[in-house]
Amino acid sequence: MPIDPYIALLLGTVGLAALLPARGAAADVASGASTAAIAFLFFLYGARLSTREAMDGLRHWRLHLTVLACTFLVFPLLGLAARGLVPALLTQPLYQGLLFLTLVPSTIQSSIAFTSIARGNVPAAICAGSFSSLVGIVVTPLLASVLLGNSGGGFSADSLLKIVLQLLVPFLAGQLLRRWIGGFVARHKKVLGLVDRGSILLVVYTAFSEGMAQGIWHQVSVPRLGALLLVEAVLLAVMLALTWYGARALGFGRGDRIAIQFAGSKKSLASGLPMASVLFGAHASLAVLPLMLFHQMQLMVCAVIAKRRAHDPEEPPAAQAQVPRPRVRPDGDSAP
């Protein structure tokens, strides 16, 4: 399958940072612009999330709790178990990036797209992704502070202040102003989507420019990258199997199992990159590398699974889950 065009842009940005890293005054400007871009990203996240629709989705609480448990409990436990692969397969910095990957919230758009292709419960996928992103704004930094310790910046008053000012305050501001700007954001979704992606490219450029100053590429060899890809492939396979067969064991119908599998097995690049920049600072370049690789892998694998699921026979009504679906419009997406 062809590589995701956005991943190609991200890799191109990494190459640009390797060839022409920001230094001196330019690095200060890039760092300030990156900080502003992160705040703007989370402001848009807040402006897009419909509180009313999210509350409507609470009626499907069993499904959402299942996705949240996969995202913020099962994934981190697997990440902690991977500690045994250091130093045989992974270096300590790569492991820290892998562990951070397991703490990131679920993605929204690709979960919705794949759920739709597979003829699953699309409204549930919308709500599950939205809840995961909302919870992740608080839970991901806290988990990173506890599990990564000093390698992730530590849980200090300074790091807490950065999280609040750069992530939580802009998000809450977007929520408060949604009543007045929600329509504008919805009408200009495509343009603002380009702004989102451009902001993330700036974050990546700044992080890898700082990494170049620290000699990042001297810390990662081709065999280590190959080992990282292998570990991530196993991680993705385990989560895809657990979400599918675990949801079946819990009594969910086919449509809900599809939503749980795609929302519970993936990680958000859009949320993870800005968070890593805030949490890791100058060490963010290696921290985001596993997430970038995992993102491309999950898109390729889930695209194949979604197309295969689309040809599954429909289950009889009696086999469907007894939990009502939330009445959520597909235009209620809350994050890029």
Sequence and secondary structure as in RCSB ss.txt:
>XXXX:A:sequence
MPIDPYIALLLGTVGLAALLPARGAAADVASGASTAAIAFLFFLYGARLSTREAMDGLRHWRLHLTVLACTFLVF
PLLGLAARGLVPALLTQPLYQGLLFLTLVPSTIQSSIAFTSIARGNVPAAICAGSFSSLVGIVVTPLLASVLLGN
SGGGFSADSLLKIVLQLLVPFLAGQLLRRWIGGFVARHKKVLGLVDRGSILLVVYTAFSEGMAQGIWHQVSVPRL
GALLLVEAVLLAVMLALTWYGARALGFGRGDRIAIQFAGSKKSLASGLPMASVLFGAHASLAVLPLMLFHQMQLM
VCAVIAKRRAHDPEEPPAAQAQVPRPRVRPDGDSAP
>XXXX:A:secstr
    HHHHHHHHHHHHHHHS   THHHHHHHHHHHHHHHHHHHHHHHH  HHHHHHGGGGHHHHHHHHHIIIIIH
HHHHHHGGGGTTTT  HHHHHHHHHHHHS   SHHHHHHHHHTT  HHHHHHHHHHHHHHHHHHHHHHHHHHHGG
GGT S HHHHHHHIIIIIHHHHHHHHHHHHHHHHHHHTHHHHHHHHHHHHHHHHHHHHHHHHHTTGGGS  HHHH
HHHHHHHHHHHHHHHHHHHHHHHHTT  HHHHHHHHHHHS   HHHHHHHHHHHHGGGHHHHHHHHHHHHHHHHH
HHHHHHHHHTTS    GGGS SS      GGG    
